[in-house]
Amino acid sequence: MFGVGFDGMVMPETYQSLLDRGVSHSILFRRNINDKTQMQQLGAQLKHQANRPLAIAIDHEGGRVMRTAEDFSPIPSAREVGANNDPELAREIGRVMARELRATNIDVNFAPVLDIDTNPDNPVIADRSFGKTPEIVSRMGIAVMHGLQSEGVAACGKHFPGHGDTSVDSHKHLPRLPHTEARLQAVELVPFQHAIRAGIASIMTAHVIYTPIDDHYPATMSIDVMTGILRNKFGFDGLIHSDDMQMKAIADHYGIEEAVIRGANAGVDVFWICHQGPLQHEAIDHLIRAAERGDVSRERISQANRHIDELMKTYVKPPVHQSALDVVGCDEHREIVSRVKGTGDRNANPDPTEAWRAIP
């Protein structure tokens, strides 16, 4: 039930102990990547060292959130893709991303962003969103999702139930929103509902408090949000990822023990701890002890493992090697990308923000 990361472009010796403890996911950041060849080799090494299925993940949204090297195709931002309002082109962009990630041993892409660009003061979403309406975000996000998954990379819709209307960054602060469930159902939740019906493999939580639903805990730790809405009302039976548990929205307000226990009981299947090795081991220890005490039920852990196993069977592949790299940054992919670049902001993104503010 854990995903972990490390510093540097080679796997540290200390990382082996985490693989030996059974972590199911590993993540790569820009700090881990020099070029496509080194990225492919590092992914292969991680899979070999695990000696069992290991899902390797990355944030490869396009625009300013691309953790890959410069020899990858320059994927445009979600805002640029959304401005085209062309689902087939968006699907092709998803396919391009997936082919290049698959060639470099990536199994899970933390995309598409399904947040709606409703707040011009939002410091963290903005051009990472496909647009200003639930309709454009749903249409384009699902197209990208289909492109990714058709080429064998698991998509992940984020950040449930919606990070688009915050005015602070959850990497640095704990956002609070006054939105009722009625407001969320009318706006923020719409793309997630469509993505679930379309078969998205996984969803990532938002470290955001929605005060009318749960005044004490962010969605990541909230049973009312993750189980009450995502699992029970929407019927989502795929894998739920936490956002990084070292972000300040969590780290500055909750201890790692409370965060992991409440998160597990809320419905999180994989906890991401992306940086510090000692904290990664500590979090694993806390969850083990919580299970032994009965603070997290064996049934909940079995459910999480079932979701992990199902994603593994569908999307996690053995390592590929040098011959697969020709596709990365190839002329065909760059030509597809060029169809998106330079389109500007079209009328596909009207701004209905004031009307939404009337929804309680």
DRENKETOR-711099 format. One record per residue (C-alpha): x, y, z. Coordinates in steps of 0.5 Angstrom, whole numbers, plus 500, padded with zeros to 3 digits. Example, Ala and Ser with C-alpha at 12.3 -4.5 7.8 and 13.67 -1.06 7.14 Angstrom:
// DRENKETOR-711099
525491516;527498514;
***
This chain:
// DRENKETOR-711099
500500500;506505499;509508493;516511494;521516491;529517492;534522490;539522484;540518478;542511481;538507485;541508492;543502496;538504502;532503497;533496496;530495504;524499501;523494495;524488500;519490505;514490499;512497496;508496490;510503487;516507485;516514482;521518478;522526478;526530474;532529479;532522477;532523470;538525465;536522458;531517455;536512455;538513463;531513465;529507461;535503465;533506471;526503471;529497468;534496474;528498479;524492476;529487477;531489484;524488486;524481483;516482483;511486479;513494481;509499478;513505476;510512476;511519474;508526473;507527466;502532464;505536459;506544460;510546466;509539469;513534465;519530469;522527463;528529459;529534454;529528448;522527450;516530445;514537448;507535450;503542451;499544457;492541459;490549457;493548450;490542449;483544452;483550447;483546441;476542444;478537439;478530443;481526437;487530438;487530445;487522445;493522440;496526445;495521450;497516446;504520445;505520452;504513453;508510448;514514450;513513457;512505456;518505452;522508458;519503463;513507466;507504468;503509471;502517469;499521474;495525469;490527467;488533471;481533472;481540476;477545473;480552472;475556476;479561480;484565477;488566483;490559484;497558484;498551483;493548478;491554472;494552466;494544468;487544467;483543461;479549462;474553465;468548465;466541467;464540460;471541457;475538462;471532462;471531454;478533454;481529460;477523458;480523451;487524454;485518459;483513453;489515449;494513455;490507457;490504450;497504450;498500456;499506461;495507467;492514468;490517474;485523475;487528480;485531485;479528488;474532489;477538486;483543487;481548482;478553486;483554491;487560492;493556496;498551494;497544498;504543497;505549502;499550506;492547507;487549503;480550505;474550501;466552503;463548498;457544499;456537496;451540492;456545489;461539488;456535484;454541480;462543478;468540481;465532481;463532474;469530470;471525476;464522475;465521467;472519468;470513472;464511468;469511462;474506466;479510469;484506472;486510478;484517482;489521486;486525492;486532494;490535500;484540501;479541507;471541504;468544510;461543509;463535508;468534513;471540517;477537520;480533515;482534508;479529503;486524503;484523510;476523510;471517510;466522508;469524502;473518499;469512502;462516502;463520495;468516491;467509493;459509495;456514491;460514485;462506485;469507484;472500485;479502482;486504485;486511490;493514490;494519496;498526493;505526497;504525504;510530505;506536502;505541508;498541507;499534511;506534514;505541518;498539521;498532522;503527524;505521519;501516524;495519524;495521517;496514514;491511519;486516517;488515510;487508510;481508513;478513509;480509503;487510500;490504497;497507496;500512500;506516496;512518501;516521495;523524499;525521506;527514507;526514514;519517514;518512508;520506513;516510519;510510515;510503513;511501521;505505523;500502518;503495520;502496528;495499526;493493523;496489528;492493533;485493529;485500528;485499520;482493519;484487515;478487510;480494508;488492507;485486503;481491499;487496498;491490496;486487491;486494487;493494487;493487484;488489479;492495476;498491476;495485472;493490467;498495467;505493470;510490465;517487465;522492463;524494456;531495453;534499448;530498442;524501445;527508445;526510438;519512439;521517444;521524441;520521434;518525428;511522428;510524435;513531434;508532429;502531433;504535438;505541433;498541432;496543439;502548439;500556438;492555438;491560444;485561448;479559444;471560445;471553448;473556455;468561457;468563464;462562468;465563475;460568477;454563476;457557480;458562486;451562486;451555488;451554495;
***
